[in-house]
């Protein structure tokens, strides 16, 4: 676990030097939110549409930056060094933690802005926050493993989103449904299936990533 922490700390230090992933995600999210607000207006959409728009913005914003975590290793030719000094599971966990941190930082900015600009009212904050937390772990887990797969490809950006979308579709669908129920003040029991789906997906995708990463990383 200590080696995973070292990988995480290295990525944090590199990111705050270049701010590549942060700038890409923040700019995409802000531009998309601005375009959506001008297109549909603040009061013309119900909770179903607003829930879908929120998760679409979160998904595509994350896709614009999560791949960089492994692409950077290939571009700077440090992947081989990592293979020598640490285990594959430590690399995966360290980079997963970085992507989770990155997504939480984005959500801290994007979600309040979206709620204010789009007049998106949440009645059950517990369900909403829990869905965001579970969804973030799912997005980060799936995004990290797909980023490792496409890091050696020539068309990294386009290929990353294309491969990640079908894998992460359950997160988007369950997240939209949970946000809709949180916005309509539905009882917690009615949102339990979505929360269970988000939690189960996060556990499965992260576990699968840890088990399969050695084959991907050392190919």
SEGU-741487 format. One record per atom (N, C-alpha, C, O): atom name; x negated, y, z negated. Coordinates in steps of 0.05 Angstrom, whole numbers, plus 5000, padded with zeros to 4 digits. Example, Ala and Ser with C-alpha at 12.3 -4.5 7.8 and 13.67 -1.06 7.14 Angstrom:
BEGIN
N; 4736; 4886; 4844
CA; 4754; 4910; 4844
C; 4736; 4934; 4844
O; 4715; 4934; 4831
N; 4743; 4955; 4858
CA; 4727; 4979; 4857
C; 4742; 5001; 4843
O; 4732; 5023; 4839
This chain:
BEGIN
N; 4983; 4976; 5000
CA; 5000; 5000; 5000
C; 4983; 5025; 5000
O; 4990; 5046; 5011
N; 4959; 5023; 4988
CA; 4941; 5046; 4987
C; 4932; 5053; 5015
O; 4929; 5077; 5021
N; 4926; 5033; 5031
CA; 4917; 5039; 5059
C; 4940; 5051; 5075
O; 4935; 5069; 5092
N; 4964; 5043; 5070
CA; 4987; 5056; 5083
C; 4989; 5085; 5076
O; 4996; 5102; 5092
N; 4984; 5091; 5050
CA; 4985; 5118; 5041
C; 4963; 5135; 5055
O; 4967; 5158; 5062
N; 4939; 5123; 5059
CA; 4918; 5137; 5073
C; 4925; 5143; 5102
O; 4919; 5165; 5112
N; 4938; 5124; 5115
CA; 4947; 5129; 5143
C; 4968; 5151; 5143
O; 4967; 5168; 5161
N; 4986; 5150; 5124
CA; 5007; 5171; 5122
C; 4994; 5199; 5118
O; 5002; 5218; 5131
N; 4975; 5200; 5100
CA; 4962; 5225; 5093
C; 4946; 5236; 5118
O; 4946; 5260; 5123
N; 4933; 5218; 5132
CA; 4918; 5226; 5156
C; 4937; 5238; 5177
O; 4931; 5259; 5189
N; 4960; 5225; 5181
CA; 4979; 5235; 5201
C; 4991; 5262; 5192
O; 4996; 5280; 5209
N; 4996; 5265; 5166
CA; 5006; 5291; 5156
C; 4986; 5313; 5161
O; 4993; 5335; 5170
N; 4961; 5308; 5155
CA; 4940; 5328; 5159
C; 4937; 5335; 5188
O; 4934; 5359; 5195
N; 4938; 5315; 5206
CA; 4935; 5321; 5234
C; 4959; 5336; 5245
O; 4956; 5354; 5261
N; 4983; 5329; 5235
CA; 5007; 5342; 5245
C; 5008; 5371; 5237
O; 5016; 5388; 5253
N; 4999; 5378; 5212
CA; 5001; 5405; 5204
C; 4978; 5422; 5215
O; 4978; 5446; 5213
N; 4959; 5408; 5228
CA; 4938; 5423; 5244
C; 4949; 5431; 5271
O; 4944; 5453; 5280
N; 4963; 5412; 5284
CA; 4972; 5417; 5311
C; 5002; 5425; 5313
O; 5010; 5441; 5330
N; 5018; 5414; 5294
CA; 5047; 5418; 5293
C; 5061; 5411; 5319
O; 5081; 5423; 5326
N; 5050; 5390; 5333
CA; 5062; 5383; 5358
C; 5090; 5371; 5355
O; 5109; 5380; 5367
N; 5092; 5350; 5338
CA; 5118; 5337; 5335
C; 5138; 5355; 5322
O; 5161; 5355; 5330
N; 5129; 5370; 5301
CA; 5148; 5388; 5288
C; 5159; 5409; 5307
O; 5183; 5414; 5307
N; 5141; 5422; 5322
CA; 5150; 5442; 5341
C; 5169; 5430; 5362
O; 5189; 5443; 5370
N; 5162; 5407; 5372
CA; 5179; 5394; 5393
C; 5207; 5388; 5383
O; 5227; 5394; 5396
N; 5208; 5377; 5359
CA; 5234; 5369; 5347
C; 5251; 5394; 5340
O; 5274; 5396; 5347
N; 5238; 5413; 5326
CA; 5252; 5437; 5318
C; 5263; 5453; 5342
O; 5286; 5462; 5342
N; 5246; 5457; 5362
CA; 5254; 5473; 5385
C; 5276; 5459; 5400
O; 5295; 5472; 5409
N; 5274; 5433; 5404
CA; 5296; 5418; 5418
C; 5322; 5420; 5402
O; 5343; 5425; 5414
N; 5320; 5417; 5376
CA; 5345; 5418; 5360
C; 5357; 5446; 5361
O; 5382; 5448; 5364
N; 5341; 5466; 5358
CA; 5352; 5494; 5358
C; 5364; 5501; 5385
O; 5386; 5512; 5387
N; 5350; 5494; 5407
CA; 5360; 5500; 5434
C; 5386; 5485; 5439
O; 5405; 5496; 5450
N; 5387; 5459; 5431
CA; 5411; 5443; 5436
C; 5434; 5454; 5420
O; 5457; 5456; 5430
N; 5429; 5461; 5394
CA; 5450; 5472; 5377
C; 5461; 5498; 5388
O; 5485; 5502; 5388
N; 5443; 5515; 5398
CA; 5452; 5540; 5410
C; 5469; 5536; 5435
O; 5489; 5549; 5438
N; 5460; 5517; 5452
CA; 5475; 5512; 5476
C; 5503; 5500; 5470
O; 5522; 5508; 5482
N; 5504; 5483; 5450
CA; 5530; 5471; 5442
C; 5548; 5492; 5431
O; 5572; 5492; 5437
N; 5538; 5509; 5414
CA; 5555; 5530; 5401
C; 5566; 5549; 5422
O; 5589; 5557; 5419
N; 5551; 5556; 5442
CA; 5561; 5574; 5463
C; 5580; 5560; 5481
O; 5597; 5572; 5493
N; 5577; 5534; 5484
CA; 5593; 5518; 5503
C; 5621; 5513; 5493
O; 5641; 5517; 5507
N; 5623; 5504; 5468
CA; 5649; 5496; 5458
C; 5661; 5515; 5438
O; 5685; 5513; 5431
N; 5645; 5534; 5427
CA; 5655; 5552; 5408
C; 5656; 5540; 5380
O; 5653; 5516; 5377
N; 5659; 5557; 5360
CA; 5657; 5548; 5333
C; 5683; 5536; 5322
O; 5682; 5520; 5303
N; 5706; 5542; 5334
CA; 5731; 5534; 5323
C; 5748; 5517; 5341
O; 5771; 5511; 5336
N; 5737; 5508; 5364
CA; 5752; 5493; 5383
C; 5749; 5463; 5382
O; 5760; 5449; 5399
N; 5734; 5453; 5363
CA; 5728; 5424; 5362
C; 5737; 5414; 5335
O; 5733; 5427; 5314
N; 5747; 5389; 5335
CA; 5755; 5376; 5310
C; 5732; 5361; 5297
O; 5710; 5361; 5309
N; 5736; 5349; 5274
CA; 5715; 5334; 5260
C; 5704; 5311; 5276
O; 5680; 5305; 5274
N; 5720; 5298; 5293
CA; 5711; 5276; 5309
C; 5689; 5285; 5329
O; 5668; 5273; 5331
N; 5695; 5307; 5343
CA; 5676; 5317; 5363
C; 5651; 5329; 5349
O; 5629; 5324; 5358
N; 5655; 5343; 5327
CA; 5632; 5355; 5313
C; 5614; 5334; 5301
O; 5590; 5337; 5301
N; 5626; 5312; 5291
CA; 5609; 5290; 5280
C; 5592; 5278; 5302
O; 5569; 5272; 5298
N; 5604; 5274; 5326
CA; 5590; 5262; 5348
C; 5567; 5281; 5357
O; 5545; 5272; 5363
N; 5574; 5307; 5359
CA; 5553; 5326; 5368
C; 5530; 5328; 5348
O; 5507; 5330; 5357
N; 5536; 5326; 5322
CA; 5514; 5327; 5302
C; 5495; 5304; 5306
O; 5471; 5308; 5306
N; 5506; 5280; 5309
CA; 5488; 5257; 5311
C; 5474; 5256; 5338
O; 5452; 5245; 5340
N; 5487; 5266; 5358
CA; 5473; 5267; 5385
C; 5449; 5286; 5383
O; 5428; 5280; 5393
N; 5453; 5309; 5370
CA; 5431; 5328; 5367
C; 5409; 5316; 5350
O; 5385; 5319; 5357
N; 5416; 5303; 5328
CA; 5396; 5290; 5311
C; 5380; 5268; 5326
O; 5356; 5266; 5324
N; 5395; 5252; 5342
CA; 5382; 5230; 5356
C; 5362; 5241; 5377
O; 5339; 5233; 5377
N; 5372; 5258; 5395
CA; 5354; 5267; 5416
C; 5332; 5285; 5406
O; 5311; 5287; 5418
N; 5337; 5299; 5384
CA; 5316; 5315; 5372
C; 5294; 5297; 5362
O; 5270; 5303; 5366
N; 5301; 5276; 5348
CA; 5281; 5257; 5337
C; 5266; 5244; 5360
O; 5242; 5238; 5357
N; 5280; 5238; 5382
CA; 5266; 5224; 5404
C; 5245; 5242; 5417
O; 5227; 5232; 5430
N; 5247; 5268; 5414
CA; 5228; 5286; 5426
C; 5202; 5287; 5411
O; 5182; 5298; 5421
N; 5201; 5276; 5386
CA; 5177; 5278; 5370
C; 5166; 5253; 5358
O; 5143; 5251; 5352
N; 5184; 5232; 5354
CA; 5175; 5208; 5340
C; 5154; 5192; 5355
O; 5137; 5180; 5342
N; 5155; 5193; 5381
CA; 5136; 5177; 5397
C; 5107; 5187; 5394
O; 5088; 5171; 5398
N; 5104; 5212; 5386
CA; 5077; 5224; 5385
C; 5059; 5210; 5364
O; 5035; 5212; 5366
N; 5071; 5196; 5345
CA; 5056; 5185; 5323
C; 5036; 5164; 5333
O; 5015; 5161; 5322
N; 5043; 5149; 5354
CA; 5025; 5129; 5366
C; 5012; 5139; 5391
O; 4989; 5132; 5397
N; 5025; 5156; 5406
CA; 5014; 5168; 5430
C; 4988; 5183; 5423
O; 4969; 5183; 5438
N; 4989; 5197; 5400
CA; 4965; 5213; 5392
C; 4941; 5194; 5387
O; 4919; 5202; 5394
N; 4946; 5170; 5376
CA; 4924; 5152; 5372
C; 4911; 5143; 5398
O; 4887; 5140; 5400
N; 4928; 5139; 5419
CA; 4917; 5131; 5445
C; 4903; 5154; 5459
O; 4882; 5150; 5471
N; 4914; 5178; 5456
CA; 4902; 5201; 5469
C; 4875; 5209; 5457
O; 4857; 5218; 5471
N; 4873; 5206; 5431
CA; 4847; 5213; 5417
C; 4829; 5189; 5414
O; 4807; 5192; 5403
N; 4838; 5166; 5424
CA; 4821; 5141; 5424
C; 4814; 5133; 5395
O; 4791; 5124; 5390
N; 4833; 5136; 5377
CA; 4828; 5128; 5349
C; 4843; 5102; 5341
O; 4841; 5093; 5319
N; 4858; 5091; 5361
CA; 4873; 5066; 5355
C; 4854; 5043; 5347
O; 4859; 5028; 5328
N; 4832; 5041; 5362
CA; 4813; 5019; 5357
C; 4800; 5022; 5329
O; 4795; 5002; 5315
N; 4795; 5047; 5321
CA; 4784; 5051; 5294
C; 4803; 5043; 5273
O; 4795; 5031; 5253
N; 4829; 5049; 5276
CA; 4849; 5041; 5257
C; 4850; 5011; 5255
O; 4854; 5000; 5233
N; 4848; 4997; 5277
CA; 4849; 4968; 5277
C; 4826; 4956; 5261
O; 4828; 4935; 5249
N; 4803; 4970; 5261
CA; 4780; 4960; 5246
C; 4781; 4965; 5216
O; 4772; 4949; 5201
N; 4792; 4988; 5209
CA; 4790; 4996; 5181
C; 4815; 4989; 5164
O; 4813; 4991; 5139
N; 4837; 4981; 5176
CA; 4860; 4975; 5160
C; 4877; 4953; 5174
O; 4872; 4946; 5197
N; 4897; 4944; 5160
CA; 4914; 4922; 5170
C; 4937; 4934; 5187
O; 4943; 4958; 5184
N; 4948; 4918; 5204
CA; 4970; 4927; 5221
C; 4995; 4935; 5204
O; 5008; 4955; 5211
N; 5000; 4921; 5183
CA; 5024; 4928; 5167
C; 5020; 4954; 5153
O; 5039; 4970; 5150
N; 4995; 4961; 5145
CA; 4990; 4987; 5132
C; 4994; 5009; 5153
O; 5004; 5031; 5146
N; 4985; 5005; 5177
CA; 4989; 5025; 5198
C; 5019; 5030; 5203
O; 5027; 5053; 5205
N; 5034; 5008; 5205
CA; 5063; 5011; 5210
C; 5077; 5026; 5187
O; 5092; 5044; 5192
N; 5071; 5018; 5163
CA; 5084; 5030; 5140
C; 5076; 5059; 5137
O; 5093; 5076; 5131
N; 5051; 5065; 5141
CA; 5042; 5093; 5139
C; 5055; 5111; 5160
O; 5063; 5133; 5154
N; 5057; 5101; 5185
CA; 5069; 5117; 5206
C; 5100; 5118; 5203
O; 5112; 5138; 5210
N; 5111; 5097; 5192
CA; 5140; 5097; 5186
C; 5146; 5119; 5165
O; 5165; 5134; 5168
N; 5130; 5120; 5144
CA; 5134; 5140; 5123
C; 5131; 5169; 5135
O; 5146; 5187; 5127
N; 5112; 5172; 5154
CA; 5109; 5198; 5166
C; 5134; 5206; 5182
O; 5144; 5228; 5181
N; 5144; 5187; 5198
CA; 5168; 5192; 5214
C; 5193; 5198; 5197
O; 5209; 5215; 5203
N; 5195; 5183; 5174
CA; 5217; 5189; 5155
C; 5215; 5217; 5145
O; 5235; 5231; 5144
N; 5191; 5225; 5136
CA; 5187; 5252; 5126
C; 5194; 5273; 5148
O; 5206; 5293; 5142
N; 5185; 5267; 5172
CA; 5190; 5286; 5194
C; 5220; 5289; 5199
O; 5230; 5312; 5203
N; 5236; 5267; 5199
CA; 5264; 5269; 5203
C; 5279; 5283; 5181
O; 5297; 5299; 5186
N; 5270; 5278; 5156
CA; 5283; 5292; 5134
C; 5278; 5322; 5135
O; 5296; 5338; 5129
N; 5254; 5330; 5144
CA; 5248; 5359; 5147
C; 5266; 5371; 5169
O; 5276; 5394; 5165
N; 5270; 5357; 5190
CA; 5288; 5366; 5212
C; 5316; 5369; 5202
O; 5330; 5389; 5207
N; 5326; 5349; 5188
CA; 5353; 5349; 5178
C; 5358; 5372; 5158
O; 5380; 5383; 5157
N; 5338; 5378; 5142
CA; 5341; 5400; 5123
C; 5346; 5427; 5137
O; 5358; 5444; 5126
N; 5336; 5429; 5161
CA; 5340; 5453; 5177
C; 5365; 5451; 5195
O; 5382; 5470; 5195
N; 5367; 5429; 5209
CA; 5388; 5427; 5230
C; 5416; 5424; 5218
O; 5435; 5437; 5227
N; 5419; 5407; 5198
CA; 5446; 5401; 5187
C; 5459; 5426; 5175
O; 5482; 5431; 5182
N; 5446; 5441; 5158
CA; 5459; 5466; 5148
C; 5465; 5486; 5170
O; 5486; 5498; 5170
N; 5447; 5488; 5190
CA; 5452; 5506; 5212
C; 5476; 5497; 5228
O; 5493; 5513; 5236
N; 5478; 5471; 5233
CA; 5500; 5460; 5249
C; 5526; 5465; 5234
O; 5546; 5473; 5246
N; 5527; 5460; 5208
CA; 5551; 5464; 5192
C; 5559; 5493; 5192
O; 5583; 5499; 5193
N; 5540; 5512; 5191
CA; 5547; 5540; 5190
C; 5556; 5550; 5217
O; 5576; 5565; 5219
N; 5541; 5543; 5238
CA; 5547; 5553; 5265
C; 5573; 5541; 5276
O; 5589; 5555; 5288
N; 5577; 5515; 5272
CA; 5600; 5501; 5283
C; 5624; 5499; 5264
O; 5644; 5487; 5271
N; 5621; 5511; 5241
CA; 5643; 5511; 5222
C; 5651; 5482; 5215
O; 5675; 5475; 5213
N; 5631; 5465; 5210
CA; 5634; 5437; 5204
C; 5636; 5433; 5174
O; 5616; 5436; 5160
N; 5660; 5428; 5164
CA; 5665; 5427; 5135
C; 5664; 5398; 5126
O; 5677; 5380; 5138
N; 5648; 5392; 5106
CA; 5645; 5365; 5094
C; 5660; 5365; 5067
O; 5653; 5381; 5049
N; 5679; 5347; 5065
CA; 5694; 5345; 5039
C; 5682; 5324; 5021
O; 5683; 5327; 4996
N; 5669; 5303; 5032
CA; 5657; 5283; 5015
C; 5627; 5284; 5020
O; 5617; 5270; 5038
N; 5613; 5300; 5004
CA; 5584; 5303; 5007
C; 5569; 5278; 5002
O; 5548; 5273; 5014
N; 5578; 5261; 4983
CA; 5564; 5236; 4977
C; 5563; 5218; 5001
O; 5541; 5207; 5007
N; 5585; 5213; 5014
CA; 5585; 5196; 5038
C; 5568; 5208; 5060
O; 5553; 5193; 5073
N; 5570; 5234; 5063
CA; 5555; 5247; 5085
C; 5525; 5245; 5080
O; 5510; 5238; 5098
N; 5516; 5251; 5056
CA; 5487; 5250; 5050
C; 5477; 5222; 5051
O; 5455; 5217; 5062
N; 5493; 5203; 5041
CA; 5484; 5175; 5042
C; 5482; 5165; 5070
O; 5463; 5150; 5077
N; 5500; 5173; 5088
CA; 5499; 5164; 5116
C; 5474; 5177; 5129
O; 5461; 5163; 5146
N; 5468; 5201; 5122
CA; 5444; 5214; 5134
C; 5418; 5200; 5124
O; 5400; 5195; 5140
N; 5417; 5192; 5099
CA; 5394; 5179; 5088
C; 5390; 5151; 5101
O; 5368; 5145; 5111
N; 5411; 5135; 5101
CA; 5409; 5109; 5114
C; 5404; 5111; 5144
O; 5388; 5096; 5155
N; 5417; 5130; 5157
CA; 5412; 5134; 5185
C; 5384; 5143; 5191
O; 5373; 5135; 5212
N; 5373; 5160; 5174
CA; 5345; 5169; 5178
C; 5326; 5145; 5177
O; 5307; 5143; 5193
N; 5330; 5127; 5158
CA; 5312; 5104; 5155
C; 5315; 5086; 5180
O; 5296; 5075; 5190
N; 5340; 5084; 5190
CA; 5344; 5068; 5214
C; 5331; 5080; 5239
O; 5318; 5066; 5254
N; 5335; 5106; 5243
CA; 5323; 5120; 5265
C; 5292; 5119; 5264
O; 5279; 5114; 5284
N; 5282; 5123; 5240
CA; 5253; 5123; 5237
C; 5241; 5095; 5242
O; 5220; 5092; 5255
N; 5255; 5074; 5231
CA; 5245; 5047; 5235
C; 5245; 5039; 5264
O; 5226; 5028; 5274
N; 5268; 5044; 5278
CA; 5269; 5037; 5306
C; 5251; 5054; 5323
O; 5238; 5044; 5341
N; 5250; 5080; 5317
CA; 5233; 5098; 5332
C; 5203; 5091; 5329
O; 5188; 5093; 5349
N; 5195; 5082; 5306
CA; 5167; 5076; 5301
C; 5158; 5051; 5317
O; 5137; 5051; 5329
N; 5175; 5030; 5317
CA; 5167; 5006; 5331
C; 5168; 5010; 5361
O; 5151; 5000; 5376
N; 5187; 5026; 5371
CA; 5189; 5031; 5400
C; 5165; 5049; 5408
O; 5154; 5046; 5430
N; 5157; 5068; 5391
CA; 5135; 5085; 5397
C; 5109; 5069; 5400
O; 5092; 5075; 5417
N; 5106; 5049; 5384
CA; 5082; 5031; 5386
C; 5083; 5016; 5412
O; 5062; 5011; 5424
N; 5106; 5008; 5421
CA; 5108; 4992; 5446
C; 5101; 5008; 5470
O; 5087; 4999; 5488
N; 5110; 5034; 5471
CA; 5107; 5050; 5495
C; 5081; 5067; 5494
O; 5076; 5082; 5513
N; 5066; 5066; 5473
CA; 5043; 5084; 5470
C; 5022; 5081; 5492
O; 5008; 5100; 5498
N; 5020; 5057; 5504
CA; 5000; 5053; 5525
C; 5012; 5056; 5553
O; 4999; 5052; 5573
N; 5037; 5064; 5554
CA; 5050; 5068; 5580
C; 5043; 5095; 5592
O; 5036; 5113; 5578
N; 5046; 5097; 5619
CA; 5040; 5122; 5632
C; 5063; 5142; 5630
O; 5059; 5166; 5631
N; 5088; 5132; 5627
CA; 5112; 5149; 5626
C; 5123; 5147; 5597
O; 5145; 5136; 5593
N; 5108; 5157; 5578
CA; 5115; 5153; 5550
C; 5141; 5167; 5542
O; 5158; 5154; 5529
N; 5145; 5192; 5549
CA; 5168; 5207; 5540
C; 5194; 5196; 5550
O; 5212; 5190; 5533
N; 5197; 5192; 5576
CA; 5222; 5181; 5587
C; 5227; 5152; 5578
O; 5249; 5145; 5571
N; 5206; 5136; 5578
CA; 5209; 5108; 5570
C; 5217; 5105; 5541
O; 5232; 5087; 5534
N; 5207; 5123; 5524
CA; 5213; 5121; 5495
C; 5243; 5124; 5490
O; 5255; 5108; 5476
N; 5255; 5145; 5502
CA; 5284; 5149; 5498
C; 5301; 5127; 5510
O; 5320; 5118; 5498
N; 5293; 5117; 5534
CA; 5308; 5096; 5547
C; 5307; 5070; 5531
O; 5328; 5057; 5529
N; 5285; 5063; 5520
CA; 5283; 5039; 5504
C; 5296; 5042; 5476
O; 5308; 5023; 5465
N; 5293; 5066; 5465
CA; 5303; 5070; 5438
C; 5333; 5072; 5436
O; 5345; 5063; 5416
N; 5346; 5083; 5457
CA; 5375; 5088; 5456
C; 5391; 5062; 5451
O; 5407; 5062; 5432
N; 5387; 5041; 5466
CA; 5404; 5017; 5461
C; 5398; 5004; 5434
O; 5415; 4992; 5421
N; 5373; 5006; 5425
CA; 5365; 4995; 5399
C; 5378; 5011; 5376
O; 5387; 4999; 5356
N; 5379; 5037; 5379
CA; 5389; 5054; 5357
C; 5418; 5062; 5360
O; 5428; 5078; 5344
N; 5431; 5051; 5380
CA; 5460; 5057; 5384
C; 5477; 5051; 5360
O; 5495; 5066; 5353
N; 5472; 5028; 5346
CA; 5488; 5023; 5321
C; 5486; 5045; 5300
O; 5505; 5050; 5286
N; 5462; 5057; 5298
CA; 5459; 5079; 5279
C; 5476; 5103; 5287
O; 5489; 5115; 5270
N; 5475; 5109; 5313
CA; 5491; 5132; 5322
C; 5520; 5128; 5318
O; 5534; 5146; 5308
N; 5530; 5105; 5326
CA; 5559; 5099; 5324
C; 5568; 5099; 5295
O; 5588; 5112; 5288
N; 5553; 5086; 5277
CA; 5561; 5085; 5249
C; 5557; 5112; 5236
O; 5574; 5120; 5219
N; 5537; 5127; 5243
CA; 5533; 5154; 5232
C; 5555; 5173; 5240
O; 5564; 5188; 5223
N; 5564; 5171; 5265
CA; 5586; 5188; 5274
C; 5611; 5182; 5259
O; 5626; 5200; 5249
N; 5617; 5156; 5256
CA; 5641; 5148; 5241
C; 5640; 5156; 5212
O; 5660; 5165; 5201
N; 5617; 5153; 5199
CA; 5615; 5161; 5171
C; 5618; 5191; 5168
O; 5631; 5200; 5149
N; 5605; 5207; 5186
CA; 5608; 5236; 5184
C; 5636; 5245; 5188
O; 5646; 5264; 5175
N; 5650; 5232; 5207
CA; 5678; 5238; 5212
C; 5695; 5234; 5187
O; 5713; 5250; 5180
N; 5691; 5211; 5173
CA; 5706; 5205; 5149
C; 5699; 5224; 5126
O; 5716; 5231; 5110
N; 5673; 5232; 5125
CA; 5666; 5252; 5104
C; 5678; 5279; 5109
O; 5684; 5294; 5091
N; 5683; 5285; 5135
CA; 5694; 5311; 5142
C; 5725; 5311; 5140
O; 5737; 5333; 5140
N; 5737; 5288; 5138
CA; 5766; 5287; 5136
C; 5775; 5278; 5108
O; 5799; 5272; 5103
N; 5756; 5278; 5089
CA; 5762; 5272; 5061
C; 5774; 5245; 5058
O; 5792; 5241; 5041
N; 5765; 5225; 5073
CA; 5774; 5198; 5070
C; 5762; 5186; 5045
O; 5740; 5193; 5038
N; 5775; 5167; 5032
CA; 5764; 5155; 5008
C; 5738; 5140; 5014
O; 5733; 5131; 5036
N; 5722; 5137; 4993
CA; 5696; 5124; 4996
C; 5699; 5096; 5007
O; 5682; 5086; 5023
N; 5720; 5082; 4998
CA; 5723; 5054; 5007
C; 5727; 5052; 5037
O; 5720; 5032; 5049
N; 5738; 5073; 5050
CA; 5742; 5072; 5079
C; 5717; 5076; 5094
O; 5714; 5068; 5117
N; 5697; 5088; 5081
CA; 5671; 5093; 5094
C; 5651; 5072; 5086
O; 5628; 5073; 5095
N; 5658; 5053; 5070
CA; 5639; 5033; 5060
C; 5628; 5015; 5083
O; 5604; 5008; 5082
N; 5644; 5009; 5103
CA; 5635; 4992; 5124
C; 5613; 5006; 5141
O; 5594; 4994; 5149
N; 5616; 5032; 5146
CA; 5596; 5047; 5160
C; 5570; 5049; 5144
O; 5548; 5046; 5155
N; 5573; 5055; 5118
CA; 5549; 5057; 5101
C; 5535; 5030; 5100
O; 5510; 5029; 5100
N; 5550; 5008; 5097
CA; 5537; 4982; 5097
C; 5523; 4975; 5123
O; 5502; 4963; 5123
N; 5535; 4983; 5145
CA; 5523; 4979; 5171
C; 5497; 4994; 5174
O; 5477; 4984; 5184
N; 5497; 5020; 5166
CA; 5473; 5036; 5167
C; 5451; 5025; 5149
O; 5428; 5024; 5157
N; 5458; 5017; 5125
CA; 5439; 5005; 5107
C; 5427; 4979; 5117
O; 5403; 4975; 5117
N; 5445; 4961; 5127
CA; 5436; 4936; 5138
C; 5418; 4939; 5162
O; 5398; 4925; 5164
N; 5425; 4958; 5179
CA; 5409; 4962; 5203
C; 5381; 4972; 5195
O; 5361; 4963; 5206
N; 5380; 4990; 5176
CA; 5354; 5001; 5167
C; 5337; 4979; 5156
O; 5313; 4978; 5162
N; 5348; 4962; 5139
CA; 5333; 4940; 5127
C; 5323; 4920; 5149
O; 5300; 4912; 5149
N; 5341; 4913; 5168
CA; 5334; 4894; 5188
C; 5312; 4905; 5207
O; 5293; 4891; 5213
N; 5316; 4930; 5216
CA; 5297; 4941; 5236
C; 5269; 4946; 5223
O; 5249; 4942; 5236
N; 5269; 4954; 5198
CA; 5243; 4959; 5185
C; 5229; 4932; 5179
O; 5205; 4930; 5183
N; 5244; 4912; 5170
CA; 5233; 4886; 5165
C; 5222; 4873; 5191
O; 5200; 4862; 5192
N; 5238; 4875; 5212
CA; 5230; 4865; 5238
C; 5205; 4880; 5248
O; 5187; 4868; 5260
N; 5204; 4906; 5244
CA; 5181; 4921; 5252
C; 5155; 4912; 5238
O; 5134; 4909; 5250
N; 5157; 4907; 5212
CA; 5134; 4898; 5196
C; 5124; 4871; 5206
O; 5100; 4866; 5208
N; 5143; 4853; 5212
CA; 5137; 4826; 5220
C; 5125; 4825; 5249
O; 5108; 4809; 5254
N; 5136; 4842; 5266
CA; 5128; 4841; 5295
C; 5105; 4860; 5302
O; 5093; 4858; 5323
N; 5100; 4879; 5284
CA; 5081; 4900; 5292
C; 5053; 4889; 5297
O; 5038; 4900; 5314
N; 5045; 4868; 5283
CA; 5018; 4857; 5287
C; 5014; 4848; 5316
O; 4993; 4851; 5327
N; 5035; 4836; 5328
CA; 5033; 4827; 5355
C; 5032; 4850; 5375
O; 5018; 4849; 5395
N; 5046; 4872; 5368
CA; 5046; 4895; 5386
C; 5020; 4911; 5383
O; 5009; 4919; 5404
N; 5011; 4915; 5359
CA; 4988; 4932; 5354
C; 4962; 4919; 5363
O; 4944; 4933; 5372
N; 4960; 4893; 5362
CA; 4935; 4879; 5369
C; 4936; 4865; 5396
O; 4919; 4848; 5402
N; 4955; 4873; 5413
CA; 4956; 4860; 5439
C; 4933; 4869; 5458
O; 4932; 4861; 5481
